[in-house]
Amino acid sequence: MADELPGATPEERAYRRGFRQRNRQDDYALDLFREARAHLGDPERVDRILFELGRYYNPLADGPIVDVATRGRIVTLLRQSQREEAERLLDERYRRYAPLDEVGPPDRPRE
C-alpha cells in the first residue's frame, strides 16, 4: 500500500491502519488510560476503569487491552500504596496498546 512505510513491522502497519480512519484523540481507550492515571489515589475507581479497558481488544497483543492479571496487580499495588510500580504497569499496558504514540503515556512528558 502506498501509505505504508517501507520496512515497517507488521505491528506498525496494523497500528497505523487501526487509527487511519479516526483522530487519535477520539480513542475511548486512551481517555480511559488518562482517567486511570488521574485517579491513582482511588484504587476502586482505577479497578472499574481497568475492568472497562479489559472489555476491549488489543489486536497488537491479541488479547484485552488490560488483562485480568495485570488489572489485579495494579489495583493490589495501589491498595498497598505502591503507586510507582502501579504506574509502571499501567504505562506498560498503554505502550502495548499504543506503541507508536508520539506523545507517550498519558500525562507523561515527552522524552
C-alpha positions, -999 to +999 in steps of 0.1 A: +000+000+000+012+035-008+005+049+027+026+022+045+062+030+054+088+008+037+103-016+062+075-011+088+069-040+111+035-058+110+027-042+143+034-007+130+013-014+099-016-027+120-014+002+144-014+028+116-044+010+098-063+010+131-061+047+135-060+060+100-098+065+099-101+085+131-085+111+152-063+095+179-077+119+205-111+104+199-099+069+211-120+059+241-093+036+255-068+065+256-094+085+275-097+056+300-059+054+304-058+092+312-087+088+337-069+059+354-037+079+357-056+109+371-072+088+398-044+065+411-052+076+446-086+058+443-080+020+438-117+012+434-121+037+406-090+025+389-103-010+392-135-001+374-116+018+347-092-012+341-123-035+340-136-014+312-102-015+294-103-053+298-135-054+277-117-040+246-095-060+223-059-050+215-051-066+181-014-059+186-013-081+218-041-105+206-060-100+238-076-075+260-061-040+264-057-048+302-058-085+311-073-097+344-039-105+360-025-071+353-056-053+364-055-072+397-018-065+402-022-027+395-051-025+420-033-045+446-002-023+443-024+008+446-040-006+478-005-012+492+005+024+484+030+012+457+020+039+433+052+039+412+050+002+404+013+005+396+021+035+373+049+014+356+024-014+349-002+010+336+023+027+313+034-007+301-001-016+291-005+018+275+026+012+254+013-022+243-019-006+232-004+025+215+033+016+208+037+044+182+020+071+201+042+102+196+031+117+229+039+088+252+018+075+281-009+099+292+002+128+313+039+119+309+064+143+294+079+136+260+114+121+261 
